[in-house]
Amino acid sequence: MSHEHPNAELARAPRRSERLRQRAAWMYFVEEMTQSAIAETLGVGRVTVVRMLAEAKALGEVRIALSRGHAELGALEAALCKTHGFKDALVAPLSAPAADSTGPIGAALGDYVSSLLRNDMKIGLGWGRTLNRSLQYLRERSLRGLSIVSLVGGVTHFAHDNPAEFPSAFARAFNADCYLIPAPALVDGPATKEALIERCGLGAVYAFAEALDAVVVSVGSLGGESTIARFELIGDSDRRLMREFGGVGELLCNVFNHEGWIIDHPLNQRVMSVPMKAVRAAPIRILAAGGAHKIAAIEGAIKLLRPTALVTDEMTARKLTGVPG
């Protein structure tokens, strides 16, 4: 009796279509393009797209790592490391220059972080749309002694996705303990912040975050499309004022300038986040962000966080390195 694996026949399929199949899988599962749009982009029939997607799933190819392996992206990653001093860089491909990079970056991040996790690690997490997109690409498994710490408070109102859900959902994926900051990301003043930390039990969470093994964060712009704007954390007038003070972006709701300095402004004294000193002290610091509207914010965040790894898209990578497309 034959005990051949059921996918053995597929595995013997000609390799000449492998790259095309992986491109189709990337566009469908990561960029969420329709099958018709994929067929038009690749110049094949819709039936061919359906067949390639089925083969990709059967062969276990629906993995971000298989779609990143060509030389051009590798050169961009090397250029990022050389230019900015990262130990590692991951560049996610885009089907078109104007494509939304949130999904591709999230996919690359989920795979990358999954490969780094070990037993008994303590991981600090930010939140936002890019990080949330990584959840579906995590390689779920149970890890002994893994602890997840939220680095910033939450939001009081949300209509669709709660950006502060990321740490708890991440913890569930690995059966890990999760420590949250049960307070708004911004409170009404420094006195309230001090009282919450010292007299309302949050000091234990802050203390726990003093010795992190790794942090995973994203960065936001100060524009109307940003997370802090969509969830009304910082109003239009305050964002405009922060820009007048030189602000280019926010990291864990802390507004910083292009030189990577937290702006000396009362708003930053109201943020319920783990101090940036503790965040920067983590040996592994992963920054995941991309998009043309975030270039200045990402440049400032690189100076502020000094990340050991950057996960971004190819168009942003070119802007950050000066490598032409």
Residue pairs with C-beta under 8 A, 6 or more apart in sequence:
5 11
7 58
7 59
7 60
10 55
10 58
10 59
11 59
13 55
17 52
20 42
20 44
20 52
21 52
21 55
21 56
21 61
22 56
22 61
22 66
22 67
23 42
23 67
24 38
24 42
24 49
24 52
24 53
24 56
25 52
25 53
25 56
25 57
25 61
25 62
25 67
26 67
26 93
26 95
26 104
27 33
27 37
27 38
27 41
27 95
28 35
28 38
28 49
28 53
29 62
29 107
30 64
30 67
30 92
30 103
30 104
30 107
31 94
31 95
31 99
31 100
31 103
31 104
32 103
33 41
33 95
35 46
35 49
35 50
35 53
36 46
38 49
39 45
39 46
39 48
39 49
41 95
42 49
55 61
56 62
63 111
64 92
64 107
64 108
64 110
64 111
64 137
65 111
67 93
68 90
68 91
68 92
68 93
68 108
72 314
73 91
73 93
73 314
75 323
76 89
76 91
76 314
76 317
76 318
76 321
76 323
77 88
77 89
77 90
77 91
77 317
78 89
79 317
79 321
79 323
80 86
80 89
80 91
80 310
80 312
80 317
80 320
80 321
81 87
81 88
81 89
83 320
83 321
83 322
84 302
84 310
84 320
85 306
86 307
86 308
86 309
86 310
87 308
87 309
88 112
88 308
88 309
88 310
89 309
89 310
89 311
89 312
89 317
90 108
90 109
90 112
90 309
90 310
90 311
90 312
91 108
91 312
91 313
91 314
91 317
92 101
92 104
92 105
92 107
92 108
92 290
92 311
92 312
92 313
92 314
93 104
93 313
93 314
94 101
94 104
94 313
94 314
94 315
97 315
97 325
101 290
101 291
101 312
101 313
101 315
101 316
102 129
102 130
102 133
102 290
102 291
103 133
104 313
105 130
105 133
105 288
105 289
105 290
105 311
105 312
105 313
106 130
106 131
106 132
106 133
106 134
106 135
106 136
106 137
106 288
107 133
107 134
107 137
108 288
108 311
109 130
109 131
109 133
109 134
109 137
109 216
109 286
109 288
109 311
110 133
110 134
110 135
110 136
110 137
110 138
110 139
111 137
111 139
112 286
112 309
112 311
113 134
113 138
113 216
113 286
114 137
114 138
114 139
115 139
116 214
116 284
117 123
117 143
117 146
117 174
118 143
119 143
119 144
119 145
119 146
120 144
120 145
120 146
121 143
121 145
121 146
121 147
121 213
121 214
122 147
122 149
122 208
122 211
122 212
122 213
122 214
123 146
123 147
123 148
123 149
123 170
123 212
123 213
123 214
123 215
123 216
124 149
124 150
124 151
124 209
124 212
124 214
124 215
124 216
124 274
124 278
124 279
124 282
125 131
125 148
125 149
125 150
125 151
125 166
125 167
125 170
125 215
125 216
125 217
126 151
126 152
126 166
126 215
126 216
126 217
126 218
126 251
126 252
127 150
127 152
127 154
127 163
127 164
127 165
127 166
127 167
127 218
127 227
128 163
128 166
128 218
128 220
128 227
129 161
129 163
129 218
129 227
130 218
130 288
130 289
130 290
131 166
131 216
131 217
131 218
131 288
132 161
132 163
132 165
132 166
132 169
134 288
135 166
135 169
135 170
135 173
138 170
138 173
138 174
140 173
140 174
141 174
142 174
142 175
143 174
143 175
143 176
146 171
146 174
146 175
146 176
146 177
147 176
147 177
147 178
147 179
147 208
148 167
148 168
148 170
148 171
148 174
148 176
148 177
148 178
148 179
149 167
149 178
149 179
149 205
149 208
149 209
149 212
149 274
150 164
150 167
150 178
150 179
150 180
150 181
150 205
151 181
151 209
151 215
151 217
151 252
151 273
151 274
151 279
152 164
152 181
152 185
152 252
152 253
152 271
152 272
152 273
152 274
153 164
153 181
153 182
153 183
153 184
153 185
153 186
153 187
153 272
153 273
154 162
154 163
154 164
154 180
154 181
154 182
154 183
154 184
154 185
155 162
155 163
155 164
155 184
155 185
155 231
155 233
156 184
157 231
157 232
158 231
163 227
163 231
164 185
167 178
167 180
168 178
168 180
170 176
170 178
171 177
171 178
179 205
179 208
179 209
180 205
181 202
181 205
181 272
181 273
181 274
182 202
183 196
183 202
183 272
184 272
185 233
185 253
185 271
185 272
185 273
186 233
186 234
186 253
186 267
186 270
186 271
186 272
187 193
187 196
187 270
187 272
188 270
189 269
189 270
190 269
190 270
192 270
193 269
193 270
193 271
193 272
196 202
196 272
197 203
197 206
202 272
206 274
206 275
206 278
209 274
209 278
210 278
210 281
211 281
212 278
212 279
212 281
212 282
213 282
213 283
213 284
214 282
214 283
214 284
214 285
214 286
215 279
215 282
215 284
215 285
215 286
216 286
216 288
217 251
217 252
217 279
217 285
217 286
217 287
217 288
217 305
218 287
218 288
218 289
219 249
219 250
219 251
219 287
219 289
219 294
219 297
219 298
219 301
220 226
220 227
220 228
220 249
220 250
220 251
220 294
220 297
221 248
221 249
221 250
221 293
221 294
221 296
221 297
222 228
222 229
222 234
222 239
222 242
222 243
222 247
222 248
222 249
222 250
222 255
222 297
223 229
223 239
223 293
224 236
225 293
226 250
227 233
228 234
228 239
228 250
228 253
229 236
229 239
233 253
234 242
234 250
234 253
234 255
234 267
238 267
239 247
241 265
242 255
242 263
242 265
242 267
245 257
245 263
245 265
246 257
246 258
246 263
247 255
247 256
247 257
247 263
248 256
248 257
248 258
248 296
248 297
248 299
248 300
249 255
249 256
249 294
249 296
249 297
249 298
249 300
249 301
250 256
250 297
251 276
251 301
251 304
251 305
252 271
252 273
252 274
252 276
252 279
253 271
253 273
254 262
254 268
254 271
254 273
254 276
255 262
255 263
255 265
255 267
255 268
256 262
256 263
256 300
256 301
256 304
257 263
257 300
258 296
258 299
258 300
258 303
259 300
259 303
260 300
260 301
260 302
260 303
260 304
260 305
261 304
262 268
262 276
262 304
276 304
276 305
279 285
279 305
280 305
280 306
283 308
284 308
284 309
285 305
285 306
285 307
285 308
285 309
286 307
286 308
286 309
286 310
286 311
287 298
287 301
287 302
287 305
287 307
287 309
287 310
287 311
288 310
288 311
288 312
289 297
289 298
289 301
289 311
289 312
289 316
290 298
290 312
290 313
290 315
290 316
291 313
291 316
292 315
292 316
292 319
294 316
295 316
295 319
295 320
298 312
298 316
298 320
299 320
301 307
302 310
312 320
314 325
315 325
317 323
318 324
318 325
